[in-house]
């Protein structure tokens, strides 16, 4: 049984009595009509004095629905990721075992393998985005080779069937080591390159560059298309997308990951006659 010592509301009040504003979560269980009920509450306290006496402003918000949705989503994603990971692993084994198949059959096995890999990555990306929005994302920075990394990112995008017949080239890349979170940087650049390719016509060139800058490293992705004024004004909003009502986190996540977690800067330029270029500037070393 939880004691008062463990109660978030009690501890928040005690903190305010000691002169410090506080905010915590509190869980309360009880019974109504012989049925067990449970509440998740967000409590806030603010100390103040009046006529030499100490008081506490105390407010409570019921966040039960929000917490329930978070738990269900976390559990669902965890279970789906385990299943998708199993499909990916076994399809990889199948691909290795069936190398002697005819070309058509082998291609179908490889498609299953690629799609299951994409599914696993999409689930992980959603988990990272949710963690980032809740300030729970842990940055894992280490040094890796920039040129090898950039080529691997482009190869990942080239496999996507949504960007077939687009030319994606690594126009220039400095041969250097970069110290940052590889997974987050990869997510940002994949979004940048894929968006640029999807906004291009068949045969058009998407050019990618990575080089050192005055502040660290500068990445850019260019395509010949030009955005309208309406798109420019909304491009980094969370739910905005030019691709449909159920899209919209791609450019939003670029800015969220790039600026809030990699401590860089994300912006774009889009002009007639010049096309559209997205930029990401990162510090030389993420600390």
ABEGO torsion letter per residue (X at the ends): XBBAAABAAAAAAAAAAAGBBBBBBBBBBBBBGGBBBBBBBBBBBBBBBBGGBBBBBBBBBBAAAAAAAAAAAAAAAAAAAAAAAAAAAAAAAAAAAAAABBAAAAAAAAAAAAAAAAAAAAAAAAAAAAAAAAGABBBBBBBBBAAAAAAAAAAAAAABAAABGBBBBBABBBBBBBBBBAAAAAAAAAAAAAAAAAABBBGBBBBBBBBBBAAEBBBBBBBABBBBAAAAAAAABAABBAAEAABGAAAAAAAAAAAAAAGBBBBBBBBBGAEBBBBBBBBABBX
